[in-house]
Amino acid sequence: MTSPEQIAEHLLLPGVLTAEQAAETVAGILAVQREDGAIPWFRGHHLDPWDHTEAAMALDTAGEHAAAARAYEWLARHQNADGSWYAAYHDGDHTDVTDRGRETNFVAYVAVGVWHHHLATGDDAFLDRMWPVVYAAVEFVLGLQQAGGQIGWKREEDGTPVNDALLTGSSSVHHALRCALAIAEAREEPQPDWELAAGALGHAIRNHSERFLDKSRYSMDWYYPVLGGALTGAAAQARIDAHWDEFVVPGLGVRCVLPNPWVTGGESCELALTLWAMGESDRALEILQSIQHLRAEGGMYWTGYVFEGDKAVWPEELTTWTAGSLLLAVAALGGDEATVAVFGGERLPKGLEPDCCG
């Protein structure tokens, strides 16, 4: 287990993490991980494939590569025949499925984690083992791509497609497709259909908000088109600036949903990662410093805080994905090579976004 002396410099950030605090947080995630590699939200709660992957990526930032590899091996062992995973497994037990929906952004995210792990370790054999997993996952997801480029939300238990698209989910899929294409390129197995799919998806995200369900009350819909890499440059800056005062609560973090007086750690850390990707490290640092009131004894982080009325931590849960999102944001600001490459767009395909079609 990582000790404070072993904590890499990229996980040290003034006002956010000392070496001792970083080691505590990493230990907190490891304590939740099951022997079979599964990483539920916390023991006794459920595992979903997206947050499981985020926690594994956080472990890689701390050099816990064997533990991260076990998490990906769990995904490989329990992938469904159609390339998907279910939306929820009680306590990470693959035999105890509590939600048999198969959500596209949950399924796609394995590509982000696998590429991150490969960049962190240089393990070509791992990439070879996981390639069939990533390939099948991407094919499942693209089976729900709509004519306008957007990605349908999920398949129900009986296989019925839910074709309504979520902007946050599609933006996350956009990021995952670029990572999957990077894996394909590293293996010299080009996937031109994936390139076309990523281009159409990026076009929809940038230009056709009407193709997505209106979830604009949620902060994730605000920043995810930027975090997922579909919006960059001046367009990204304009989007973030337009809603900054609505979602950011100075000194406390980022609201999850308007108008609720509730800031959440995960959204705050993801916004910080978004700001870093835009070149705004100072604002990213301020956001991370503002949520230190969510840090609990033992190094994990409360999901959120209600800051008006009966002020309180709510819900009273310490989630691996909140801790994981903080470690990833800190690692990016600290210059961790794998995290910078995955979230900063380095070594990801470019030129997939022709704005030439309706």
N, C-alpha and C positions, 0 to 999 in steps of 0.2 A: 504494500500500500504506500502511496506517495507520502513522504514526510515533508515538513516545511523546508528542509534543506534541499530536497529534490525538486521543489516547485520551480518551474521554468520562469525566467524573467518576464516572459510575455503574459503571465497571469498576475503580475504585480501591478497595481494601479492605485495611485494616491486617492484616498478617500473612498475606495471601493474594496480593494482586497490587499491584505498583507500576505506574506508567505504562509503564516499560521492560519489565516482565514481561508485562503485558497485550499490548503491541505484539508481543512475541516469540511469544506464544501464537497471536495472530491470524495472524501471518505463517506460523506452522507449519501451520495449517489451510489457508491459501491455497497453500502450497507443495505440498500433497497434491492439491488440486483440479485436475482435468484441464481442458484448454482447452474441452472441450465442456460443462463445468459439473459433471460427476460428482465426488463426494467419497467415495472409498473409505475404509476404515478406515485404511489407509496404503498407499502405492504398492506394488503387487504382491500385495495382499490383496484381499478382495472388498468390494463395495458392497452394503449392504442399504438399502431405501428409508427405514426408520425412522431409522437413524443418519445417513444422508445428509441427511435433513431436519433433524435436531438440529444437525448441523454448520452447515447453512445458517442456521438461526436464530441460532446463535452469531455468525456473520459479521454479521448484521443488528445485533446488540447493539453491534458495533464500528463501525458506519457503513459496512461494506463491502456496500452494498446491491446494487451491480451484480453482484458475485460471487454473492451470495445469489440474485438473480434468475436467474442462469445455472443454478444448481442446480435451481430449480423448473422452468425451461424444459427441463432434461434429463428431468425426470419427465413433463412434458407430451408431449415428443417420443416417449418410449418406453413410454407407458402401453399395456397390452394392450387388445384390443378389448372385453374384459369389464369394464374399469375397474380392473384389478389391475396389480401389478408382480410380478416374480418375487422370490424371497427373497434371491437372491445373484447378483451379476454380477462376474466376475473383474476386478479392478482398475478397476471402473466401466465396463467395455466392454460395451455393450448387446448385442453380438453373441456374447459369451462367457458364457452363463448357466450357472452351476454348481449352482444349486438352483432347479428349476422349480415348487416349491411356491409357493402364493400365500397368504401369511399375513395374516389380517384386520387385526391391529393394525399391521402394516407398511403396509398399503394405506391404512388410515384416517388415518394420521398426517399425510398431506399437508395435511389441513384445518387442523391446528394451525399448520403452517409458513406456509401461505398467509395465514391470518388474522394471524399475527404480522408477516409481511412487509408486509401492507397497513397495519397499525397503525403500523409503523415508518416507512413511506414516504408514506402517504396516496395511494398510486398506484391510482386507480380503474381505470385501463386494465388494470393487472396483474390486478386482481380479476376484471374482465370476461373476460380471457383464460383465467384459471385456473378459472373457475366450472364449465365443462363437465368439467374434470379432476376437481375435487372432487366434483361431482355423480355422475359415473360411479364414482368410488372408493367413495363412501358406499353407492351402490346395490349394488355388489359385496359390501361388508361385510354389509349388512343381509340379503342373500340367505342368509347363514349364521347369522342370529339364530334361536335355538331358542325353543320355546314358553314356556319359563320366563324369557325375557328375555336370557339369557347368549348370548355370541357364539361360534360354533364357531371352532376354531383356524385352519383353512386349507382350501384345496382342493389336492388332489394334482395332479400333472402331468396326469393323465388326466381331471381334473375331479371326481373323487370327493371329496365333502365329508368333512372330519374334524370331526365335531360336538362332540367333547369340547372343553370350554371352559377356558381358563386365566384365573385371576383377574387376574393382572397385565395380560395382553393385553386382557381385557374392560374393565378399569379405564382403560387407555389409550384404547380405543375410545370409552368414555364421554366422556372429555375431548375427543376428536376430533369426536364428534357435536355437542357443544355449540359448538365452534368452527365447524363446518359450518353449524349453525343461525344463528350470528351472521353468517356470510357471506351466507346466504340472506336474512336480515333486512335487511342492508345493501343488498342488490340488490332488495329488495321482492319476493322470490319465496318466500313462505311454504311450508314443508314440514311439514305436520301429521303425516304418517306418521313422519318423523324424530323429531318431538317425542314421539310415542307410543313409538317404539323406545328413545329415550334414557331415558324414564321407566321403562319395563319393565326396562331394563338396570340402571339405578341401584337399583331395588328389589331385583333379584337380588343385586347386589353387597353391599348392606347387610344383607339378611335371609336369604339362601339360600346359605350356603357349600357346601352339599351339591351344588349345581349346577355346581361347578367341580372340576377335578382337584386333589387335595391336593398342593400345592407349598409348604406352610407352612415348609419348611426354608429357603426362599429369602427373602432380605430384601425383594426386590421385591414379593412377595405380602403382606408386612407393611405396607409404606407406600404402595403404589400405589393402593389404594382411596381414600386421602386425597389423594394427589397428583392423581389423576384427577377429583377433585371429587365423588365419590359419597358419601363420608363427610366430614362437617364438624362443627364445634362439639364438644360433649362426647363424642360417639361417636368422632370422630377422635382426640381427646386420649386417651381410654381405650385405643384400639387401639395408639397409639404408645407410651404408657407401659407397656402390658402386656408388651411384648417388647423394651424398650429394652436391658436388661442382657444379653439373649441376643445381640443383633446389633451393638451399639456397643462397640468396643474403644477405651477412652480413650487419646487421644494418637496413634491410628493410623488410625481411620476405621471403616468399616462392613463387617462380614462379608458376603460374597456368599451363602454357603450354610452352614448348620449341619451338623455341628460343625466344619467345616474351618477351620483357623487362617489364613484368607486374607481380607485386606481389599482392597476394590476402589474405585478412584476414581469410577467412574460411579455406583455405588450410593450412595457417600458424598455425592456432589454432589446426587443426586436426593433423598436424605433431607434434606439442607440446604434444598433448594427446598421440600420438603414442610413442614418446620418453619417456614420463612418464611411459607408460605401459612396456617399455623395461628396466626401472630402471634408465633412464638418465634424472633425474629431472633438473640437472644443464643446460643441453642443451635445455630442454623444456622451462625453465625460460628465457633463452636468446632469444629464438624465440618469446615468448610472449612479452618480453620487446621491441623487434625490431619493432613491428607493432603498437606501440603507436602513430605513425604519422597518423594512420588511424582513431584514435578516434576523433569524431566530438563534437562540442558543444552540450550539452544535453545528452551525454552518449552513443550514438549509434556509429556504426563504418561504414566507407566507405567500399564498396566491394573490391576495389583494387586501385593500384597506378601504373602509367606508369613512369618508372624511367630513361628513356633515351629519347633523342629528345625533343619534346614538353612535358616536364614533367607535369603530371596532375593526379588528382584523376579521376578515370574512372572505371566503369560508375558512374555518380553522383547519387548514391542511398545508402540509409542507411537501411540495411536489418536486419530483426529480426534474421535470421539464422547466420549471421556473429556475431552479439552480443551474440547469444545463444552459438555458438561454443566457444567463448572466456570464457563465464561463466563456461561452462562444463570443459574446460581445467584447468581453475583456481581452480575449485572445486576439481578436481582430485589431483592436486598438493597440495591443502590444506587439503586433507584427508577426504573429504566428504564421508561418509560411503556408500551411495547408488551409487554415481558416481564411487568410487573406485571399488565397487563390480561389476558393469556393465562393465566398461572398463578395469579393471585389471584382470578380469577372475574369481574373487572370487565368489563362489556360482553359477558358471556356470558349466555345465557338462564337464567332461574331459574324455579322452579315446575314443573319437569319430573318431579318425584320423588314422586308421590302414593303413599303406602304403604297402599293400599286393596285390594290384590289378593294372591292367594296365590302 
